[in-house]
């Protein structure tokens, strides 16, 4: 595995734009339904990114609640602070890693982590930290992608396989959801439900999730020692041509585990 994809600088800005796509808006709505936050609760977003989900949690927790977010990216936190500024003291954003969450035991009534744990090498430690900061009876929702679920049309299937195999190096575990259920149970959680989301694009334009994924993959492979720059360019060019010809197809599966810390 090469260095993981970092969402700093330009990548953070692109992730911020990607958050506006219908797929990402739908994902946030799904996470909000699964969290079922109520007024007065304290909620933690582990790997909060540009702060969209945090901004949408402010109203449900009400004037007596609070939403906290941690992220390792200073660029992401800057975007989140600007977005959540109107909420004032009800939002607390700090630099932090999910393996060392900078809050005391039992600090939160609920927690959410979206597209974070697949980047983590020490997943057991990260889940133990999630368990630690939740109060007994607290709920958590953890969402990650199984990259084997990706279906992306190409006339050159061997090239597509080569590109996607290299892309898997951007995460620590590209197939984490397959073992995430048992890992959460081993951490002490009780599973309430497992739900799925499918991102489906038949066009490749700025309002589509996969449009931004093309850019992320190009940027990541530009620094990958096993990638051929010409092949990467040809791969991206073919996707644009398929879109222009009305033959574009992209589908990706994500999995949301809703769990509870046993207690009152």
Short mmCIF file of the C-alpha atoms (twelve columns), coordinates in Angstrom:
data_MODEL
# 
_entry.id   MODEL 
# 
loop_
_atom_site.group_PDB 
_atom_site.id 
_atom_site.type_symbol 
_atom_site.label_atom_id 
_atom_site.label_alt_id 
_atom_site.label_comp_id 
_atom_site.label_asym_id 
_atom_site.label_seq_id 
_atom_site.Cartn_x 
_atom_site.Cartn_y 
_atom_site.Cartn_z 
_atom_site.pdbx_PDB_model_num 
ATOM 1   C CA . UNK A 1   0.000   0.000  0.000   1 
ATOM 2   C CA . UNK A 2   1.278   3.478  -0.868  1 
ATOM 3   C CA . UNK A 3   0.570   6.668  1.074   1 
ATOM 4   C CA . UNK A 4   -3.129  7.127  1.724   1 
ATOM 5   C CA . UNK A 5   -5.104  9.833  -0.055  1 
ATOM 6   C CA . UNK A 6   -5.014  13.041 2.017   1 
ATOM 7   C CA . UNK A 7   -7.868  15.508 1.820   1 
ATOM 8   C CA . UNK A 8   -5.877  18.709 2.227   1 
ATOM 9   C CA . UNK A 9   -5.646  21.834 0.105   1 
ATOM 10  C CA . UNK A 10  -7.137  21.334 -3.363  1 
ATOM 11  C CA . UNK A 11  -8.438  17.881 -2.471  1 
ATOM 12  C CA . UNK A 12  -10.339 19.365 0.486   1 
ATOM 13  C CA . UNK A 13  -11.958 21.946 -1.797  1 
ATOM 14  C CA . UNK A 14  -12.967 19.240 -4.274  1 
ATOM 15  C CA . UNK A 15  -14.400 17.094 -1.472  1 
ATOM 16  C CA . UNK A 16  -16.353 20.150 -0.349  1 
ATOM 17  C CA . UNK A 17  -17.887 20.498 -3.825  1 
ATOM 18  C CA . UNK A 18  -18.539 16.745 -4.057  1 
ATOM 19  C CA . UNK A 19  -20.569 17.031 -0.848  1 
ATOM 20  C CA . UNK A 20  -23.235 18.917 -2.844  1 
ATOM 21  C CA . UNK A 21  -23.952 15.976 -5.173  1 
ATOM 22  C CA . UNK A 22  -27.323 14.207 -4.812  1 
ATOM 23  C CA . UNK A 23  -25.560 11.012 -3.719  1 
ATOM 24  C CA . UNK A 24  -23.795 12.715 -0.824  1 
ATOM 25  C CA . UNK A 25  -26.894 14.664 0.214   1 
ATOM 26  C CA . UNK A 26  -28.833 11.408 0.266   1 
ATOM 27  C CA . UNK A 27  -26.088 9.758  2.323   1 
ATOM 28  C CA . UNK A 28  -26.292 12.498 4.962   1 
ATOM 29  C CA . UNK A 29  -30.062 12.152 5.156   1 
ATOM 30  C CA . UNK A 30  -29.667 8.409  5.646   1 
ATOM 31  C CA . UNK A 31  -27.123 8.915  8.421   1 
ATOM 32  C CA . UNK A 32  -29.409 11.418 10.159  1 
ATOM 33  C CA . UNK A 33  -32.299 8.938  10.081  1 
ATOM 34  C CA . UNK A 34  -30.127 6.163  11.491  1 
ATOM 35  C CA . UNK A 35  -28.705 8.380  14.253  1 
ATOM 36  C CA . UNK A 36  -32.186 9.501  15.346  1 
ATOM 37  C CA . UNK A 37  -30.718 12.378 17.368  1 
ATOM 38  C CA . UNK A 38  -33.015 14.150 19.827  1 
ATOM 39  C CA . UNK A 39  -32.973 17.585 21.403  1 
ATOM 40  C CA . UNK A 40  -30.384 18.143 24.108  1 
ATOM 41  C CA . UNK A 41  -28.016 15.388 22.983  1 
ATOM 42  C CA . UNK A 42  -24.264 15.662 22.474  1 
ATOM 43  C CA . UNK A 43  -23.123 14.205 19.134  1 
ATOM 44  C CA . UNK A 44  -19.634 13.454 17.786  1 
ATOM 45  C CA . UNK A 45  -18.697 13.324 14.092  1 
ATOM 46  C CA . UNK A 46  -15.480 11.301 13.727  1 
ATOM 47  C CA . UNK A 47  -13.721 12.575 10.604  1 
ATOM 48  C CA . UNK A 48  -16.124 15.455 10.076  1 
ATOM 49  C CA . UNK A 49  -14.580 16.694 6.810   1 
ATOM 50  C CA . UNK A 50  -16.009 20.012 5.548   1 
ATOM 51  C CA . UNK A 51  -18.776 19.962 8.168   1 
ATOM 52  C CA . UNK A 52  -21.929 19.349 6.155   1 
ATOM 53  C CA . UNK A 53  -23.306 16.643 8.432   1 
ATOM 54  C CA . UNK A 54  -22.421 18.688 11.522  1 
ATOM 55  C CA . UNK A 55  -24.322 21.690 10.144  1 
ATOM 56  C CA . UNK A 56  -27.345 19.429 9.603   1 
ATOM 57  C CA . UNK A 57  -27.143 18.064 13.167  1 
ATOM 58  C CA . UNK A 58  -27.354 21.487 14.821  1 
ATOM 59  C CA . UNK A 59  -31.134 21.824 14.543  1 
ATOM 60  C CA . UNK A 60  -31.951 18.283 15.791  1 
ATOM 61  C CA . UNK A 61  -29.844 18.689 18.971  1 
ATOM 62  C CA . UNK A 62  -31.552 21.997 19.689  1 
ATOM 63  C CA . UNK A 63  -30.349 24.913 21.811  1 
ATOM 64  C CA . UNK A 64  -29.359 22.675 24.730  1 
ATOM 65  C CA . UNK A 65  -27.404 20.141 22.677  1 
ATOM 66  C CA . UNK A 66  -23.975 20.224 21.069  1 
ATOM 67  C CA . UNK A 67  -22.187 18.779 18.055  1 
ATOM 68  C CA . UNK A 68  -18.454 18.088 18.089  1 
ATOM 69  C CA . UNK A 69  -16.260 17.133 15.162  1 
ATOM 70  C CA . UNK A 70  -12.710 15.888 14.802  1 
ATOM 71  C CA . UNK A 71  -10.570 15.620 11.678  1 
ATOM 72  C CA . UNK A 72  -6.866  15.296 10.896  1 
ATOM 73  C CA . UNK A 73  -7.063  17.748 7.990   1 
ATOM 74  C CA . UNK A 74  -6.581  21.431 8.823   1 
ATOM 75  C CA . UNK A 75  -8.083  22.350 5.440   1 
ATOM 76  C CA . UNK A 76  -11.232 20.358 6.167   1 
ATOM 77  C CA . UNK A 77  -11.580 21.896 9.615   1 
ATOM 78  C CA . UNK A 78  -11.242 25.401 8.150   1 
ATOM 79  C CA . UNK A 79  -14.108 24.649 5.768   1 
ATOM 80  C CA . UNK A 80  -16.173 23.166 8.599   1 
ATOM 81  C CA . UNK A 81  -15.584 26.164 10.889  1 
ATOM 82  C CA . UNK A 82  -16.714 28.573 8.198   1 
ATOM 83  C CA . UNK A 83  -19.802 26.478 7.469   1 
ATOM 84  C CA . UNK A 84  -20.789 26.005 11.114  1 
ATOM 85  C CA . UNK A 85  -19.951 29.503 12.369  1 
ATOM 86  C CA . UNK A 86  -23.646 30.537 12.665  1 
ATOM 87  C CA . UNK A 87  -24.175 27.774 15.268  1 
ATOM 88  C CA . UNK A 88  -21.722 29.431 17.637  1 
ATOM 89  C CA . UNK A 89  -20.763 27.536 20.787  1 
ATOM 90  C CA . UNK A 90  -23.040 24.610 19.986  1 
ATOM 91  C CA . UNK A 91  -20.381 23.345 17.533  1 
ATOM 92  C CA . UNK A 92  -16.879 22.382 18.657  1 
ATOM 93  C CA . UNK A 93  -14.338 21.410 15.981  1 
ATOM 94  C CA . UNK A 94  -10.908 20.123 16.941  1 
ATOM 95  C CA . UNK A 95  -7.941  18.426 15.349  1 
ATOM 96  C CA . UNK A 96  -7.938  14.756 16.218  1 
ATOM 97  C CA . UNK A 97  -7.423  11.173 15.089  1 
ATOM 98  C CA . UNK A 98  -10.021 8.467  15.495  1 
ATOM 99  C CA . UNK A 99  -7.425  6.273  17.218  1 
ATOM 100 C CA . UNK A 100 -7.037  8.958  19.920  1 
ATOM 101 C CA . UNK A 101 -10.314 10.855 20.256  1 
ATOM 102 C CA . UNK A 102 -9.584  13.986 22.336  1 
ATOM 103 C CA . UNK A 103 -12.632 13.780 24.617  1 
ATOM 104 C CA . UNK A 104 -13.275 12.132 28.007  1 
ATOM 105 C CA . UNK A 105 -15.069 8.823  28.556  1 
ATOM 106 C CA . UNK A 106 -18.856 8.787  28.007  1 
ATOM 107 C CA . UNK A 107 -18.875 12.314 26.533  1 
ATOM 108 C CA . UNK A 108 -21.490 11.712 23.823  1 
ATOM 109 C CA . UNK A 109 -25.018 10.433 23.369  1 
ATOM 110 C CA . UNK A 110 -24.421 9.599  19.707  1 
ATOM 111 C CA . UNK A 111 -21.572 9.399  17.208  1 
ATOM 112 C CA . UNK A 112 -21.192 9.046  13.470  1 
ATOM 113 C CA . UNK A 113 -18.283 8.173  11.206  1 
ATOM 114 C CA . UNK A 114 -18.634 8.292  7.449   1 
ATOM 115 C CA . UNK A 115 -15.925 7.064  5.077   1 
ATOM 116 C CA . UNK A 116 -13.221 7.202  7.747   1 
ATOM 117 C CA . UNK A 117 -12.434 3.795  9.183   1 
ATOM 118 C CA . UNK A 118 -11.413 2.283  5.844   1 
ATOM 119 C CA . UNK A 119 -8.437  4.688  6.017   1 
ATOM 120 C CA . UNK A 120 -7.381  3.524  9.493   1 
ATOM 121 C CA . UNK A 121 -4.623  0.972  10.004  1 
ATOM 122 C CA . UNK A 122 -5.426  0.197  13.653  1 
ATOM 123 C CA . UNK A 123 -9.175  -0.288 13.291  1 
ATOM 124 C CA . UNK A 124 -9.497  -2.124 16.614  1 
ATOM 125 C CA . UNK A 125 -8.051  0.834  18.490  1 
ATOM 126 C CA . UNK A 126 -10.267 3.283  16.614  1 
ATOM 127 C CA . UNK A 127 -13.435 1.330  17.462  1 
ATOM 128 C CA . UNK A 128 -12.338 1.018  21.084  1 
ATOM 129 C CA . UNK A 129 -12.041 4.813  21.186  1 
ATOM 130 C CA . UNK A 130 -15.507 5.199  19.667  1 
ATOM 131 C CA . UNK A 131 -16.886 2.882  22.355  1 
ATOM 132 C CA . UNK A 132 -15.049 4.765  25.113  1 
ATOM 133 C CA . UNK A 133 -16.426 8.220  24.308  1 
ATOM 134 C CA . UNK A 134 -20.054 7.057  24.008  1 
ATOM 135 C CA . UNK A 135 -22.207 6.950  27.125  1 
ATOM 136 C CA . UNK A 136 -23.932 3.653  28.005  1 
ATOM 137 C CA . UNK A 137 -26.981 3.407  25.764  1 
ATOM 138 C CA . UNK A 138 -25.424 5.695  23.177  1 
ATOM 139 C CA . UNK A 139 -25.846 5.039  19.455  1 
ATOM 140 C CA . UNK A 140 -23.238 5.123  16.698  1 
ATOM 141 C CA . UNK A 141 -23.530 4.901  12.919  1 
ATOM 142 C CA . UNK A 142 -20.465 3.803  10.958  1 
ATOM 143 C CA . UNK A 143 -20.494 3.959  7.149   1 
ATOM 144 C CA . UNK A 144 -17.786 2.676  4.807   1 
ATOM 145 C CA . UNK A 145 -17.381 1.409  1.234   1 
ATOM 146 C CA . UNK A 146 -16.561 -2.039 -0.077  1 
ATOM 147 C CA . UNK A 147 -14.620 -1.108 -3.202  1 
ATOM 148 C CA . UNK A 148 -15.296 -4.526 -4.744  1 
ATOM 149 C CA . UNK A 149 -18.888 -3.314 -5.148  1 
ATOM 150 C CA . UNK A 150 -17.735 -0.793 -7.760  1 
ATOM 151 C CA . UNK A 151 -19.120 -1.334 -11.263 1 
ATOM 152 C CA . UNK A 152 -17.658 1.119  -13.782 1 
ATOM 153 C CA . UNK A 153 -18.228 0.570  -17.477 1 
ATOM 154 C CA . UNK A 154 -15.223 0.548  -19.804 1 
ATOM 155 C CA . UNK A 155 -14.507 -0.908 -23.216 1 
ATOM 156 C CA . UNK A 156 -11.000 -1.654 -21.910 1 
ATOM 157 C CA . UNK A 157 -11.747 -3.844 -18.908 1 
ATOM 158 C CA . UNK A 158 -8.109  -4.875 -18.239 1 
ATOM 159 C CA . UNK A 159 -7.130  -1.201 -18.014 1 
ATOM 160 C CA . UNK A 160 -10.070 -0.461 -15.709 1 
ATOM 161 C CA . UNK A 161 -9.017  -3.357 -13.453 1 
ATOM 162 C CA . UNK A 162 -5.432  -2.053 -13.336 1 
ATOM 163 C CA . UNK A 163 -6.561  1.464  -12.436 1 
ATOM 164 C CA . UNK A 164 -8.956  0.298  -9.737  1 
ATOM 165 C CA . UNK A 165 -6.400  -2.091 -8.265  1 
ATOM 166 C CA . UNK A 166 -3.972  0.805  -7.867  1 
ATOM 167 C CA . UNK A 167 -6.785  2.978  -6.468  1 
ATOM 168 C CA . UNK A 168 -7.328  0.458  -3.668  1 
ATOM 169 C CA . UNK A 169 -4.032  1.673  -2.224  1 
ATOM 170 C CA . UNK A 170 -5.709  4.929  -1.206  1 
ATOM 171 C CA . UNK A 171 -7.246  3.187  1.828   1 
ATOM 172 C CA . UNK A 172 -5.983  0.842  4.524   1 
ATOM 173 C CA . UNK A 173 -8.797  -1.677 3.921   1 
ATOM 174 C CA . UNK A 174 -10.774 -1.419 0.652   1 
ATOM 175 C CA . UNK A 175 -13.158 -4.168 1.817   1 
ATOM 176 C CA . UNK A 176 -13.691 -3.164 5.449   1 
ATOM 177 C CA . UNK A 177 -17.510 -3.575 5.589   1 
ATOM 178 C CA . UNK A 178 -17.139 -7.362 5.245   1 
ATOM 179 C CA . UNK A 179 -15.532 -7.588 8.675   1 
ATOM 180 C CA . UNK A 180 -16.836 -4.415 10.283  1 
ATOM 181 C CA . UNK A 181 -19.831 -6.099 11.928  1 
ATOM 182 C CA . UNK A 182 -17.720 -8.580 13.934  1 
ATOM 183 C CA . UNK A 183 -15.169 -5.856 14.721  1 
ATOM 184 C CA . UNK A 184 -17.879 -3.628 16.185  1 
ATOM 185 C CA . UNK A 185 -19.178 -6.533 18.262  1 
ATOM 186 C CA . UNK A 186 -15.679 -7.303 19.530  1 
ATOM 187 C CA . UNK A 187 -15.367 -3.650 20.562  1 
ATOM 188 C CA . UNK A 188 -18.450 -4.144 22.756  1 
ATOM 189 C CA . UNK A 189 -21.239 -2.753 20.578  1 
ATOM 190 C CA . UNK A 190 -24.625 -4.344 19.917  1 
ATOM 191 C CA . UNK A 191 -25.725 -4.105 16.292  1 
ATOM 192 C CA . UNK A 192 -29.153 -2.625 15.620  1 
ATOM 193 C CA . UNK A 193 -29.137 -2.691 11.833  1 
ATOM 194 C CA . UNK A 194 -27.078 -2.865 8.665   1 
ATOM 195 C CA . UNK A 195 -28.325 -0.724 5.793   1 
ATOM 196 C CA . UNK A 196 -26.963 -0.126 2.314   1 
ATOM 197 C CA . UNK A 197 -26.676 2.796  -0.055  1 
ATOM 198 C CA . UNK A 198 -26.021 2.575  -3.788  1 
ATOM 199 C CA . UNK A 199 -24.504 5.463  -5.690  1 
ATOM 200 C CA . UNK A 200 -25.664 5.158  -9.299  1 
ATOM 201 C CA . UNK A 201 -24.517 7.505  -12.082 1 
ATOM 202 C CA . UNK A 202 -25.391 7.254  -15.755 1 
ATOM 203 C CA . UNK A 203 -23.831 10.620 -16.508 1 
ATOM 204 C CA . UNK A 204 -20.398 12.007 -15.632 1 
ATOM 205 C CA . UNK A 205 -20.836 15.703 -14.863 1 
ATOM 206 C CA . UNK A 206 -20.150 18.027 -11.924 1 
ATOM 207 C CA . UNK A 207 -23.417 17.099 -10.211 1 
ATOM 208 C CA . UNK A 208 -22.479 13.402 -10.166 1 
ATOM 209 C CA . UNK A 209 -20.454 11.756 -7.404  1 
ATOM 210 C CA . UNK A 210 -18.343 9.750  -9.852  1 
ATOM 211 C CA . UNK A 211 -17.230 12.900 -11.712 1 
ATOM 212 C CA . UNK A 212 -15.282 13.913 -8.621  1 
ATOM 213 C CA . UNK A 213 -14.016 10.391 -8.078  1 
ATOM 214 C CA . UNK A 214 -12.316 10.535 -11.473 1 
ATOM 215 C CA . UNK A 215 -10.381 13.587 -10.273 1 
ATOM 216 C CA . UNK A 216 -9.470  12.000 -6.941  1 
ATOM 217 C CA . UNK A 217 -8.194  8.881  -8.711  1 
ATOM 218 C CA . UNK A 218 -6.166  10.903 -11.224 1 
ATOM 219 C CA . UNK A 219 -4.594  12.914 -8.390  1 
ATOM 220 C CA . UNK A 220 -3.795  9.813  -6.353  1 
ATOM 221 C CA . UNK A 221 -2.288  7.884  -9.265  1 
ATOM 222 C CA . UNK A 222 -0.137  10.875 -10.227 1 
ATOM 223 C CA . UNK A 223 1.940   10.050 -7.167  1 
ATOM 224 C CA . UNK A 224 1.655   6.260  -7.334  1 
ATOM 225 C CA . UNK A 225 4.880   4.477  -8.307  1 
ATOM 226 C CA . UNK A 226 2.971   1.723  -10.069 1 
ATOM 227 C CA . UNK A 227 0.848   3.976  -12.252 1 
ATOM 228 C CA . UNK A 228 1.454   4.825  -15.916 1 
ATOM 229 C CA . UNK A 229 0.521   8.505  -16.457 1 
ATOM 230 C CA . UNK A 230 -0.455  7.908  -20.070 1 
ATOM 231 C CA . UNK A 231 -2.720  5.019  -19.114 1 
ATOM 232 C CA . UNK A 232 -4.373  7.148  -16.434 1 
ATOM 233 C CA . UNK A 233 -5.034  9.903  -18.971 1 
ATOM 234 C CA . UNK A 234 -6.478  7.414  -21.463 1 
ATOM 235 C CA . UNK A 235 -8.688  5.929  -18.740 1 
ATOM 236 C CA . UNK A 236 -10.132 9.311  -17.791 1 
ATOM 237 C CA . UNK A 237 -10.549 10.302 -21.453 1 
ATOM 238 C CA . UNK A 238 -12.549 7.159  -22.190 1 
ATOM 239 C CA . UNK A 239 -14.964 7.920  -19.332 1 
ATOM 240 C CA . UNK A 240 -15.631 11.369 -20.778 1 
ATOM 241 C CA . UNK A 241 -16.165 9.846  -24.216 1 
ATOM 242 C CA . UNK A 242 -18.565 7.245  -22.815 1 
ATOM 243 C CA . UNK A 243 -20.528 10.025 -21.147 1 
ATOM 244 C CA . UNK A 244 -20.701 12.010 -24.389 1 
ATOM 245 C CA . UNK A 245 -21.949 8.906  -26.218 1 
ATOM 246 C CA . UNK A 246 -24.643 8.182  -23.598 1 
ATOM 247 C CA . UNK A 247 -22.954 4.924  -22.531 1 
ATOM 248 C CA . UNK A 248 -21.626 5.912  -19.117 1 
ATOM 249 C CA . UNK A 249 -22.376 3.676  -16.090 1 
ATOM 250 C CA . UNK A 250 -21.106 3.825  -12.488 1 
ATOM 251 C CA . UNK A 251 -22.419 2.042  -9.387  1 
ATOM 252 C CA . UNK A 252 -20.918 1.843  -5.888  1 
ATOM 253 C CA . UNK A 253 -22.141 0.281  -2.633  1 
ATOM 254 C CA . UNK A 254 -21.794 1.733  0.857   1 
ATOM 255 C CA . UNK A 255 -22.755 0.070  4.134   1 
ATOM 256 C CA . UNK A 256 -24.014 1.748  7.317   1 
ATOM 257 C CA . UNK A 257 -23.787 -0.129 10.624  1 
ATOM 258 C CA . UNK A 258 -26.025 1.237  13.390  1 
ATOM 259 C CA . UNK A 259 -24.834 0.059  16.799  1 
ATOM 260 C CA . UNK A 260 -25.495 0.755  20.477  1 
ATOM 261 C CA . UNK A 261 -23.208 0.749  23.494  1 
ATOM 262 C CA . UNK A 262 -24.993 -1.514 26.011  1 
ATOM 263 C CA . UNK A 263 -26.234 0.242  29.113  1 
ATOM 264 C CA . UNK A 264 -29.238 2.231  30.309  1 
# 
